[in-house]
Amino acid sequence: MKIRMCGLLVVLGPCLSAPANSQQLKPETARDFECYAQSVEARLDARKVFLLADGDAALNGQVVRGQHGELVAANGPNPHKVAGGQLYDFIGTVFIPGATLERTIRMLQDYDHRSRYFGETISASKLLCRTGDNRLRYTMRLKEPAVIDVESDVTWERVDANRWRCRSYSTSVHEVGKDHRYLLRLYSYWRFAQAGKGVYAEGETVTLSGEFGSLTRALGSMVGISPEKSLRHSLDSIRETLLKPGLDFSGLPTGLPECGEAFRPSGCAKAPGTAAP
């Protein structure tokens, strides 16, 4: 089984090395988020179909006929309340007619040029390190909902000749200027499959933000709290980029420092200072 590192905006590219004063979470907030992410990964591992559209004929028809990504709430209405924050969980799927799996992966691994492909949300990005084809970290500067630097650790895994998947974990999140707590954590889970005359791309994003009232949430992208919009932009940008003729994508560069130990979520551990259930 071949494993590589990847990364999407919501998610999924950065500009600078991770700042020292990145977002810190209360222990109970971190625990709630990690517990939820653990449940997402267990659900994905247990899913009998590779893509959500594989088991839903109606969704598959919408995706194949449509020109934009199709989104669904992954686990009931959003946001989900956690201690000290709000969590959003969406799954989106897009079909890219005429695309090949090899070209799709090369585009998504071209980390240094993310601003070209995801220009609505990313202003700069940079691959920071690489250990073989299996380990890497990259950083991106988001320009919406605010100027936010995000560093991520991402792993690609080749399932077989026609399928890839990857997991991306934010390891540092820092909002430049005033801290609105629009984005505190971003984990994303992506799957890609060659099928028929094109490629399916499916992404599930789990996003943590601060606590906001119902009116603020209703304003959505006007105040920056729109993980759904961000995922839709990512899916549509992947499709639009791969449909442009003549674009060439750089492979992973050589000469970068090694990354060190891979990041793994802490899991559903008891928060320090709390009593055992």
Residue pairs with C-beta under 8 A, 6 or more apart in sequence:
1 157
1 158
1 159
2 133
2 157
2 158
3 133
3 134
3 155
3 156
3 157
3 158
4 109
4 133
4 134
4 155
4 156
4 157
4 158
4 166
5 130
5 133
5 134
5 135
5 136
5 137
5 153
5 154
5 155
5 156
5 166
6 105
6 108
6 109
6 154
6 155
6 156
6 166
6 168
6 190
7 13
7 108
7 111
7 136
7 138
7 152
7 154
7 166
7 168
8 108
8 154
8 166
8 168
8 188
8 190
8 203
8 234
9 114
9 118
9 121
9 122
9 140
9 142
9 230
9 233
9 234
10 186
10 188
10 203
10 205
10 207
10 227
10 230
10 231
10 234
11 168
11 186
11 188
11 203
11 205
11 207
11 230
11 231
11 234
12 114
12 118
12 140
12 152
12 168
12 186
12 188
12 234
13 111
13 112
13 114
13 115
13 118
13 122
13 124
13 125
13 126
13 138
13 139
13 140
14 124
14 125
14 126
14 128
14 138
14 139
14 140
14 141
14 149
14 150
14 151
14 152
15 123
15 124
15 125
15 126
15 139
15 140
15 141
15 149
16 124
16 126
16 139
16 141
16 149
17 128
17 139
17 151
18 139
18 149
18 151
18 171
18 172
18 174
19 149
19 172
19 174
21 174
22 172
22 173
22 174
23 172
23 173
23 174
23 175
23 179
23 181
23 183
23 184
23 185
25 33
25 84
25 85
25 184
25 185
25 208
26 83
26 84
27 271
27 272
27 273
27 274
28 83
28 84
28 271
28 274
29 82
29 83
29 84
29 85
29 184
29 208
30 266
30 271
31 83
31 268
31 269
31 270
31 271
32 82
32 83
32 85
32 87
33 82
33 85
33 87
33 185
33 206
33 208
34 265
34 266
34 267
34 268
34 269
35 267
35 268
36 80
36 82
36 87
36 89
36 206
37 187
37 206
37 265
38 265
38 267
38 268
40 74
40 75
40 89
40 187
40 189
40 204
40 206
41 167
41 189
41 265
44 189
44 204
48 55
49 55
50 159
50 163
50 191
50 193
51 93
51 191
51 193
51 200
51 202
52 59
52 72
52 91
52 93
52 202
53 59
53 60
53 63
53 93
53 200
53 202
54 60
59 70
59 72
59 93
62 70
63 70
63 93
63 94
63 95
63 200
64 95
66 94
66 95
67 239
68 94
68 232
68 235
68 236
68 239
69 92
69 93
69 94
69 231
69 232
69 234
69 235
69 236
69 239
70 92
70 93
70 94
71 90
71 91
71 92
71 228
71 231
71 232
72 90
72 91
72 92
73 89
73 90
73 91
74 89
74 90
74 91
74 204
75 89
78 87
78 88
78 89
78 90
78 227
78 228
79 86
79 87
79 88
79 209
79 217
80 86
80 87
80 88
80 89
81 87
82 208
84 210
84 211
85 181
85 184
85 208
85 209
85 210
85 211
86 208
86 209
86 210
86 211
86 212
86 217
87 206
87 207
87 208
87 209
88 205
88 206
88 207
88 209
88 227
88 228
89 204
89 205
89 206
89 207
90 204
90 205
90 227
90 228
90 231
91 202
91 203
91 204
92 202
92 203
92 204
92 205
92 231
92 232
92 234
92 235
93 200
93 201
93 202
93 203
93 235
94 200
94 201
94 235
94 236
94 238
94 239
95 198
95 199
95 200
95 201
95 239
96 104
96 198
96 199
96 200
96 201
96 238
96 239
96 242
96 243
97 197
97 198
97 243
98 197
98 198
98 243
99 198
99 199
99 242
99 243
100 194
100 199
101 162
101 163
101 164
101 192
101 193
101 194
101 199
103 242
103 249
104 192
104 199
104 201
104 238
104 242
105 156
105 164
105 192
106 249
106 250
106 251
107 117
107 238
107 241
107 242
107 247
107 249
108 238
109 156
109 249
109 251
109 252
110 117
110 249
110 250
110 251
111 125
111 126
111 127
111 136
111 138
112 125
112 126
112 127
112 250
112 253
113 125
113 249
113 250
114 122
114 125
114 140
115 122
115 123
115 124
115 125
116 241
117 237
117 238
117 241
118 233
118 234
118 237
119 237
120 144
120 233
120 237
121 142
121 143
121 144
121 230
121 233
121 234
122 140
122 141
122 142
122 143
123 141
123 142
123 143
123 147
124 140
124 141
125 138
125 139
125 140
125 141
126 138
126 139
126 140
127 136
127 137
127 138
127 252
127 253
127 256
128 136
128 137
128 138
128 139
128 151
128 256
128 257
128 259
129 135
129 136
129 137
129 256
129 257
129 258
129 259
129 260
130 136
130 252
130 253
130 256
130 257
130 258
130 259
131 258
131 259
131 260
133 252
134 155
135 155
135 258
135 259
135 260
135 262
136 153
136 154
136 252
136 256
136 259
137 151
137 152
137 153
137 154
137 171
137 259
138 151
138 152
138 154
139 149
139 150
139 151
139 152
139 172
140 149
140 150
140 152
141 147
141 148
141 149
141 150
142 148
142 149
142 150
142 183
144 221
144 224
144 230
145 180
145 182
145 183
145 221
145 223
145 224
145 225
145 226
146 175
146 176
146 177
146 178
146 180
146 182
146 224
147 175
147 176
147 177
148 173
148 174
148 175
148 176
148 182
148 183
149 172
149 173
149 174
149 175
149 176
150 170
150 172
150 173
150 174
150 183
150 186
151 170
151 171
151 172
151 173
152 168
152 169
152 170
152 171
152 186
153 168
153 169
153 171
153 259
153 262
153 263
154 166
154 167
154 168
154 169
155 166
155 167
155 262
156 164
156 165
156 166
157 164
157 165
157 166
158 164
159 165
162 193
162 194
162 195
163 191
163 192
163 193
163 194
164 191
164 192
164 193
165 189
165 190
165 191
165 192
166 189
166 190
167 187
167 188
167 189
167 190
168 186
168 187
168 188
168 189
168 190
169 187
169 263
169 264
169 265
170 185
170 186
170 187
171 263
173 183
173 184
173 185
173 186
175 181
175 182
175 183
180 210
180 224
181 209
181 210
182 209
182 210
182 224
182 225
183 207
183 208
183 209
184 208
184 209
184 210
185 206
185 207
185 208
186 205
186 206
186 207
186 208
187 205
187 206
187 265
188 203
188 204
188 205
188 206
189 203
189 204
189 205
189 206
190 201
190 202
190 203
190 204
191 200
191 201
191 202
191 203
192 199
192 200
192 201
192 202
193 199
193 200
199 242
201 235
201 238
201 239
203 231
203 234
203 235
205 227
205 230
205 231
207 227
207 230
209 225
209 227
212 223
212 225
216 223
216 225
217 225
219 225
220 226
220 229
221 229
241 247
270 276
